Amino acid sequence: MNRAPVFLGIDLGTSGIRACLVDEQGHELAQARTPLSPSLSDQLGKAAQAPADWWRATLETIDQLPAGHLRDLAALSVDGTSGTLVLCGQDGEPLGPAMMYNDRRATTEAAMLEQIAPPEAAVHSPTSALAKLMYLLAQDGSGARHALHQADWIAFRLGAPLGVSDENNALKLGYDPVQRSWPGWLQKTGVPLRLFPRVVPVGAQNGELTPALRDRWGCAHRVHIKAGTTDSNAATLATGIREIGEAATALGSTLVLKILSDQPVFAAAYGVYSHRLGDRWLAGGASNSGGAVLRQFFDDQQLAELSQRIDPGLDSGLDYYPLPSPGERFPTNDEDLPPRLFPRPPDEAEFLQGLLEGIARIELAGYQRLHELGAPWPTRIVTTGGGARNATWRAIRERLLGVPVETAAHTEAAFGSALVAASLF
């Protein structure tokens, strides 16, 4: 009797490792989590973790999953924090701690890249993987043979070839997803080209689970390893958007927009760039507006109670641009743009409505900006983040955006990576 295949997604987060199992239709079967020790940090911008801790927690997390499902495991995929980098020797052993996605020590290297890299390259920040690689080599890179992202290294430990990455993680290392190659300008960085990984498309078969790990988890058949993605992209794929024009809005502390496009969209001035997913593109940008502004005025209970008093079908007439502090990059690029939060009406529910409408108008302007740059107009928008739970806000956004707005059923990156493993993305 043939049993239905099962697919595993592994999410390498900052505070823990998560794993999720789905069936061939994408229905969740089980999940597990193991916490990680906090990153080592200091005032100089350091944020580092030991790759050995990732590996230990990965094994412990998968060990927690039901043996009956692991028996039928057919494929797995790994996502990791974008820009997290580890230098390895010839055998794949790390030469030291990994520089985490939010490590900001590579300021000198970022300044050098401003002069070397083209504006559309996603490498200009000290947090980019390329800036980190240059920083590590400047410290002591004599034994370095491979520059690997977090997801690359865990996939290698699971059985993938050493020195292979995916098109999404490689973006902040300088990879050109349009030409699907490492660009010539990288030679000006002084980084030996042999350190850069071979890059394969997201979801491409990339090795098999080692026999020892198959035995550990009781897998009855060979288990394919599929090339993964970044954690934010995996979380976006978890929402279920699959068709051109479908979009995902994250309403967290900030406002993050992503849309599936049939062509790449890049605009360095607005912080807009695109991740490749086969022949499609996940284009997006992030505003400084969002839930952090609401938190300056209301707590959870106040937000819930005041939202009940708002009629989302009627406009407040208030013209706010809610920002937590001056400065905006997307959809408007103005580092001095001040928050616009006046006049403030005496009715707190009316004030909240003005804030919710203001953020919704920024969301609308964001999708308009992406559309002007070449992305399709949204056909539907799926929402994640804390703001997704506010039904009043959803109704306001639907009125202003003019397209269906839904709350995502799934938001975990591990679930998105499981969909990649099952080729359901």
C-alpha positions in Angstrom: 0.0 0.0 0.0 1.4 3.4 -1.0 1.4 6.0 1.7 0.9 9.7 1.0 4.2 11.7 0.9 5.0 14.3 3.7 7.0 17.5 3.3 9.1 19.3 5.9 9.9 23.0 6.2 12.6 24.2 8.6 12.8 27.8 9.7 16.0 29.1 11.2 14.8 32.1 13.3 16.7 34.4 15.6 15.2 33.1 18.8 14.4 29.5 17.8 14.2 26.8 15.2 10.8 25.8 13.9 9.7 22.8 11.8 6.4 22.1 10.0 5.1 19.1 8.2 2.5 19.3 5.4 0.8 16.8 3.1 0.8 17.0 -0.7 -2.2 19.4 -0.7 -0.4 21.7 1.7 -2.4 20.9 4.8 -0.4 21.2 8.1 0.2 17.9 9.8 2.5 18.9 12.7 4.9 21.5 14.0 7.7 21.8 16.6 10.0 24.4 18.0 13.3 24.6 19.9 14.5 27.9 21.4 18.0 29.3 20.7 20.2 31.3 23.0 20.2 35.0 22.3 22.8 36.4 19.9 26.0 37.6 21.4 25.9 41.4 21.0 27.6 44.6 22.0 27.5 48.4 21.5 29.7 48.1 18.4 26.8 46.5 16.4 27.8 42.9 16.9 25.2 40.2 16.7 26.6 36.6 16.5 25.5 33.1 17.0 27.3 29.7 16.9 26.3 27.6 13.9 26.7 24.5 16.1 23.7 25.8 18.2 21.6 26.0 15.0 22.5 22.4 14.2 21.8 21.1 17.6 18.4 22.9 17.7 17.5 21.7 14.2 18.0 18.0 15.2 16.1 18.5 18.4 13.2 20.1 16.6 12.8 17.4 14.0 13.2 14.8 16.7 9.9 16.2 18.2 7.9 15.6 15.1 5.6 12.5 14.9 7.5 9.4 13.8 4.5 8.2 11.7 4.8 11.3 9.5 8.6 11.4 9.3 8.4 7.8 8.0 6.7 9.2 4.8 9.0 12.2 4.4 9.6 12.9 0.7 11.3 16.3 0.7 12.5 19.1 2.9 13.5 22.8 2.5 15.2 25.2 4.8 14.8 29.0 5.2 17.1 31.3 7.2 17.5 34.9 8.3 18.4 37.1 5.4 22.0 38.3 5.4 23.2 35.9 8.1 26.6 34.7 7.0 29.2 32.1 8.2 32.7 31.5 6.8 33.7 27.9 6.5 36.8 25.9 5.7 37.3 23.3 3.0 35.3 20.7 5.0 32.4 23.0 5.7 33.4 23.6 9.4 32.7 27.2 10.5 35.8 29.2 11.1 34.0 31.2 13.8 30.6 32.5 14.9 28.1 33.6 12.2 27.4 37.2 11.7 23.7 37.5 12.1 21.3 39.4 9.9 21.3 42.5 12.2 25.0 42.7 12.8 26.1 46.2 11.8 29.9 46.0 12.2 30.7 46.2 8.5 30.2 50.0 8.2 33.6 50.5 6.5 32.8 47.8 4.0 29.4 49.2 3.3 30.9 52.6 2.5 33.3 50.8 0.0 30.3 49.1 -1.6 28.6 52.4 -2.1 31.4 53.2 -4.5 31.6 49.8 -6.2 28.1 48.3 -6.4 25.3 49.6 -8.7 22.4 51.2 -7.0 20.0 48.3 -7.6 22.3 45.8 -5.8 21.0 44.8 -2.4 24.4 45.1 -0.8 24.8 48.7 0.4 23.9 48.2 4.0 26.3 47.1 6.7 23.8 44.2 7.3 24.2 42.9 3.8 25.9 39.5 3.4 28.5 40.9 1.1 29.6 43.7 3.5 29.8 41.0 6.3 32.0 38.8 4.0 34.4 41.6 3.3 34.5 42.4 7.1 35.3 38.8 8.0 38.0 38.5 5.4 39.6 41.7 6.7 39.8 40.2 10.2 41.3 36.8 9.3 40.0 35.0 6.2 43.1 32.9 5.5 41.3 29.6 6.0 38.1 30.6 4.3 36.9 28.4 1.4 33.1 28.9 1.5 30.9 31.8 2.3 27.6 30.3 3.3 24.2 31.7 4.5 22.5 30.3 7.5 20.1 28.2 5.3 23.0 27.0 3.1 25.0 25.6 6.0 22.1 23.8 7.6 21.1 22.3 4.3 24.7 21.1 3.9 24.6 19.4 7.3 21.4 17.7 6.2 23.0 16.4 3.0 23.0 19.1 0.4 26.3 19.8 -1.5 28.8 22.1 0.2 29.0 25.6 -1.3 25.5 25.9 -2.8 22.9 28.7 -2.1 19.5 29.8 -3.4 18.6 32.8 -5.5 16.9 34.6 -2.6 19.6 34.3 0.1 22.3 35.1 -2.5 20.7 38.5 -3.3 22.4 40.3 -0.4 25.7 38.7 -1.3 25.6 40.5 -4.7 24.0 37.9 -6.9 22.2 39.2 -10.0 18.8 37.4 -10.2 18.0 38.9 -13.5 21.1 37.6 -15.3 21.2 34.6 -12.9 24.9 35.1 -12.3 27.5 36.7 -10.1 28.2 40.2 -11.6 31.6 41.4 -12.8 31.7 44.3 -10.4 32.3 41.8 -7.5 35.9 41.6 -8.6 36.4 45.1 -7.4 35.6 44.1 -3.9 38.8 42.0 -3.6 36.8 39.0 -2.4 38.1 35.8 -4.1 35.4 34.6 -6.4 35.9 31.0 -5.3 34.3 31.9 -2.0 30.9 32.6 -3.6 28.4 29.7 -3.6 26.9 28.1 -6.7 23.4 29.4 -6.9 20.3 27.4 -7.8 16.6 28.4 -8.1 14.3 28.3 -5.0 12.7 24.8 -4.9 15.4 23.2 -7.1 16.5 19.7 -6.0 19.7 20.1 -4.0 20.9 16.8 -2.7 19.3 14.2 -0.4 19.0 13.7 3.3 22.0 11.7 4.6 21.5 8.0 5.3 22.4 8.5 9.0 19.6 11.1 9.4 17.1 9.0 7.4 17.8 6.2 10.0 17.6 8.7 12.9 14.1 9.7 11.8 12.9 6.4 10.4 12.4 7.7 6.9 11.2 4.8 4.6 12.4 6.4 1.3 15.0 8.8 0.0 14.3 12.4 1.0 15.1 15.2 -1.4 16.5 18.5 -0.2 14.9 21.5 -2.1 16.8 24.8 -2.3 15.2 27.2 0.3 14.7 30.9 0.6 14.9 33.7 3.2 12.7 33.7 6.3 10.6 36.7 5.2 10.0 35.2 1.8 9.0 31.9 3.4 6.6 33.7 5.7 5.1 35.4 2.6 4.7 32.1 0.8 3.0 30.8 3.9 0.1 33.2 3.3 -0.9 31.2 0.2 -0.3 33.8 -2.5 0.7 32.0 -5.7 -0.7 33.9 -8.7 0.6 37.0 -10.4 -1.0 40.0 -8.7 -1.6 38.4 -5.4 -0.1 40.5 -2.6 0.8 40.2 1.1 0.7 43.1 3.5 2.5 42.7 6.9 0.9 45.0 9.5 3.5 44.8 12.3 5.5 47.6 13.8 6.2 48.7 10.3 4.2 48.3 7.0 5.7 45.8 4.6 4.2 45.1 1.1 5.0 42.2 -1.2 3.4 41.3 -4.5 3.9 38.5 -7.0 5.0 40.1 -10.3 5.7 38.7 -13.8 8.8 41.0 -14.0 11.5 42.2 -11.6 11.0 45.6 -9.9 14.0 47.5 -8.5 14.2 51.1 -7.2 17.1 51.7 -4.9 15.7 55.2 -3.9 12.6 53.6 -2.4 14.3 50.4 -1.0 12.4 48.3 -3.6 13.9 45.1 -4.9 12.7 41.7 -6.1 13.3 38.1 -5.2 13.2 35.6 -7.9 10.8 32.6 -7.7 11.3 30.7 -10.9 9.9 32.9 -13.6 8.0 35.0 -11.1 9.2 37.8 -8.8 8.3 38.8 -5.3 8.6 42.5 -5.3 8.2 44.7 -2.2 9.0 47.7 -0.1 8.7 48.8 3.5 7.3 51.9 5.1 8.2 53.3 8.5 4.5 53.7 9.2 2.7 50.8 11.0 1.7 49.5 14.3 4.5 51.3 16.1 2.6 54.6 15.6 -0.6 53.1 17.1 1.4 51.9 20.1 2.4 55.5 20.9 -1.2 56.3 21.7 -3.1 53.0 22.5 -2.7 49.6 24.1 -4.4 46.4 23.0 -7.5 46.9 25.0 -8.0 50.5 23.9 -7.5 49.5 20.2 -10.1 46.7 20.5 -12.7 48.9 22.3 -12.2 52.0 20.2 -12.3 50.0 16.9 -15.8 48.8 17.9 -17.0 52.4 17.8 -15.7 53.1 14.3 -17.9 52.8 11.2 -15.4 51.6 8.6 -17.7 52.6 5.7 -17.5 56.3 6.6 -14.4 58.4 6.1 -13.2 60.5 9.1 -12.0 63.3 6.8 -8.7 63.4 8.7 -5.5 63.6 6.5 -2.8 61.9 8.6 0.6 60.5 7.6 1.3 58.4 10.7 5.0 58.0 11.4 6.7 57.1 14.7 9.4 59.8 14.0 10.5 61.9 11.0 11.7 60.1 7.9 10.2 57.8 5.2 11.7 55.8 2.3 8.7 54.0 0.8 6.4 54.8 -0.8 7.8 58.4 -0.4 11.6 58.9 -0.2 12.1 61.8 2.2 14.4 61.3 5.2 13.0 64.5 6.8 9.3 63.8 6.2 7.5 64.7 9.5 4.6 62.8 11.0 1.3 64.4 10.2 -1.1 63.7 13.2 -3.1 66.9 13.5 -5.7 68.2 14.0 -6.4 65.7 16.8 -10.2 65.4 17.5 -11.4 65.1 21.1 -13.1 61.7 20.3 -10.4 59.0 20.7 -12.3 56.7 18.4 -12.2 59.3 15.7 -8.5 59.9 16.2 -7.8 56.1 15.9 -9.9 56.0 12.7 -7.8 58.8 11.3 -4.6 56.8 12.1 -6.0 53.6 10.6 -7.1 55.4 7.4 -3.7 57.1 7.2 -1.8 53.9 7.3 -4.2 52.4 4.8 -3.6 55.3 2.4 0.2 54.7 2.8 -0.5 51.1 1.9 -2.4 52.2 -1.1 0.3 54.6 -2.2 2.8 51.7 -1.7 1.0 49.5 -4.1 0.6 52.4 -6.5 4.4 53.0 -6.4 5.1 49.3 -7.1 2.6 49.4 -10.0 4.3 52.5 -11.4 7.6 50.6 -11.3 6.2 47.7 -13.2 4.5 45.4 -10.8 0.9 44.4 -11.4 -2.0 46.0 -9.5 -3.1 43.7 -6.6 -5.9 41.3 -7.3 -6.2 40.4 -3.6 -4.2 41.2 -0.5 -3.5 38.8 2.3 -2.6 40.3 5.6 -0.3 39.1 8.4 1.0 40.7 11.6 -0.8 42.0 14.6 -2.9 44.4 12.6 -4.5 41.5 10.7 -6.6 40.7 13.7 -8.4 44.1 13.6 -11.6 43.6 11.5 -12.4 47.3 11.5 -9.0 48.1 10.0 -9.5 45.3 7.4 -12.8 46.9 6.3 -11.2 50.4 6.1 -8.4 49.0 4.0 -10.7 47.1 1.7 -12.7 50.3 1.1 -9.6 52.4 0.3 -7.7 49.8 -1.6 -10.6 48.6 -3.7 -9.6 44.9 -3.7 -10.4 42.0 -1.5 -8.5 42.0 1.8 -8.1 38.7 3.7 -6.4 37.6 6.9 -3.8 34.9 6.3 -4.6 31.5 7.7 -0.8 30.7 7.9 2.0 33.0 8.7 4.8 30.8 10.0 8.0 30.7 7.8 8.4 27.0 8.5 5.0 26.4 6.8 6.1 28.4 3.8 9.3 26.3 3.6 7.2 23.2 3.7 5.3 24.5 0.7 8.6 25.0 -1.1 9.5 21.4 -0.3 6.2 20.2 -1.7 6.5 22.5 -4.8 3.3 24.3 -3.8 4.5 27.9 -4.3 
